Amino acid sequence: MLDLQGAEFIRHVRRKQARPLQNTFAALPKVVSIPAMEPLAMPRVLFVRHPDGAPLLMEIQMEDRMLDVGTIGVPQSQNRVLRNTYALLALSMIPTVLGALLGVQMHFALTGGMGFIVFMVGAMGFMFAIEKFKHSSAGVAILLAFTFFMGLMLSRLIQSVLGFSNGGSLIAIAAGGTGISFLGLASFASTTKRDLSNMSKFLTIGSLLLLAAIVANIFLQIPALYLTIVVVLLGISCAWLVHDINRIVQGGETNYVSATLAVYLDVYNIFQSLLALLGIFGGDRD
């Protein structure tokens, strides 16, 4: 059986852990947002004024790269945060695939309660470091290392699915289904006029209940409970994805590294849930 408890547990703990850090940076008088992977250029200061002559916004612009140093009376545009989040999310798929391939080649597996503990210690260490360095290039590097680690953890499920004669097809279908789900859910979350932040309360409660079931099934090993966990995890992960992207669009998340971490965990859980369901219902051992 797949250790689904890992990614779902860190999804919940990460939210609890990140909140104090977000509150700390929210208290700063100026918002700093630097897009990654863009060339430096000589800066020039721009002053945008209201028609009545009052200063409205001051920006330091570096050609295609822009650093907002202060805003007065105007909501900050999240287009750049969303764009950088999608770019970093796409880049994070590369180390994830590499980690999964390495794990399959090594026949890597962590099982049982001890495996869960080892996984959690490693994952929490990565996430603490990501949150600490999220405003620098080091945060991007740590995030990519984390996605490699998560790919390695995913290799156990992939090995199980590859045990079926149609395992390769099932993996491709799961990947395609994840991509289609992401496009549809992300489009809805980014175009709806509603603020979906209130979803977090219900999703957090659902995640806690799901976590309790996951931990219990580590010891109980009940197939019906496992199937229920996979289905519920798929639904909750889709809902979290809508919430997280809508949060970026609404201005609730201004750091693309933290945003990418949240969306990555959503996509990761959607993929592994789909793959587990395909293995259960579509696996062919002939």
Residue, then its C-alpha position, 0 to 999 in steps of 0.5 A: m500500500l502507498d504511504l499517503q500519510g506523508a504528503e497530506f501530513i506535511r500539507h497540514v503542518r506546513r500551513k501551521q508552520a508558515r502562518p507565523l512567518q507570513n504574519t511576520f513579513a506582513a508586518l513589514p511596511k514594504v512589500v518585496s517581490i523579486p521574480a526569479m530567473e530573470p536577467l539583472a539590468m540597471p535600475r531606474v526609479l518610476f513615480v506613478r502619480h494620481p491625477d490629483g498629483a499625489p504619489l500613488l506608487m513608486e517602483i524600481q524597474m529593471e527592464d522586464r524585472m520589477l521590484d515593488v518597494g511601496t504601495i499606497g492605496v492600490p492593491q498589488s497585482q498578483n500576475r507576476v506572483l502567479r506567473n512565477t509560481y507556474a514557472l517554478l512549479a513546471l521546473s519542480m517537475i524535473p527533479t521530481v521525475l529524476g527522484a522517482l526514476l532513481g527510487v525505482q532503479m534503487h528499489f527504494a522504499l520506506t515502510g511502516g511507522m519508522g519509515f513514516i517518521v524518517f520521511m516526516v523528519g526529512a520533509m519537515g526539515f526541507m519545509f522549514a528551510i524553504e520558509k526561512f530562505k523563501h525570499s532568496s535564491a536559496g529558497v528556490a534551490i531548497l524547494l527543488a531539492f525538496t521536490f527531488f526528495m518527494g519524487l524519491m518518496l513517490s517511487r514506492l507507489i510507482q514500483s507497485v504500479l509498474g508491477f502490472s503489465n499495463g503499469g506504464s499506461l496507468i502512470a501516463i493516464a495518471a499524469g494526463g489526468t493530473g494535468i487536465s485537473f490542474l488546468g481546469l481547477a486553476s482556470f476556475a480559481s484564477t477567473t472566479k470573482r469570489d474570495l475562497s479563503n473561507m474554504s481553508k477552515f473546512l479543508t483544515i478540519g477535513s485534512l485533520l480527520l483524514l490524517a487521523a484515518i491515515v495514521a490509524n491505517i498504518f497499523l490497521q491495514i484495512p483495504a476499504l479504509y485505504l480506498t476511502i482515504v485515497v478518494v477523500l485525499l483526491g477530493i481534498s487536494c483538488a479543493w486545496l488547489v483551487h483555494d491556493i491559486n485563488r489565494i494568490v490571485q486575491g493577494g493572500e500570498t505574495n511570495y512565489v516560493s511559498a505559493t509554489l510549495a503549496v501548489y506543488l503539494d496539491v498536484y503531488n497528492i492529486f497525482q498519487s491519488l489518481l495513480a493509486l486508484l488506477g492501480i486498484f481498479g485498472g491494474d492488470r497482472d496478466 
